[in-house]
Amino acid sequence: MSRPMGKLWRLLLTLTVLLVLNRQVTFADGITTWTGGTTGAWGSTGSWDTGIVPDNNINPSGSPFTATLQNPFGATLDYGPVNIDTLNMSGSGTDAGNLYLNGYTLSVNNALTLTGSQTLNGTGTLSASTASNSGTLALAGGANLSVTNAFDNSVGPGTLTLGGSTAAFGDLVMV
């Protein structure tokens, strides 16, 4: 009689562990906000308020990842390629809105929204399906921006500075 009960407890324990592990990589709304942590590295769980690195390649949560870079800390890609669904970049501060690509690619499947002062730095590529810029976007150090569909630079003051880098757009709207 004790053997079947032991198997049942092992089964329940296994299911509980699986549920707990699954909770670590899934969350209700898929929104995670950059805090910068101590390393400033994109791939560090301590850099995100949820403790989850937003990357569909390593955390296929089933919920779309929306990453928000809004604090006065720059983000540094420390691996790649990274794939997320939506990226919101905003902020004002010494390093706010700076994204250091370090030769890696960050792919945004849907919308890239830029407000405030943003800089893409270092060789590498930020690609998105669509993008809107109501702030100041500077590309520096060989950074590349690729927008498959529309890049709307008319939703506000919208300043775009290429600085020796390249940008490619499906449709470009400037006013």
Buried (B, 14 or more C-beta within 10 A) or exposed (E): EEEEEEEEEEEEEEEEEEEEEEEEBEBEEBBBBBBBBEEBBBBBEEBBEBBBBBBBEEBEBEBBBBBBBBBEBBBBBBBBBBBBBBBBBBBEBEBBBBBBBBEBBBBBBBBBBBBBBBBBBBEBBBBBBBBBBBBBBBBBBBBBBBBBEBBBBBBBEBEBEEEEBEBEBEEBBEE
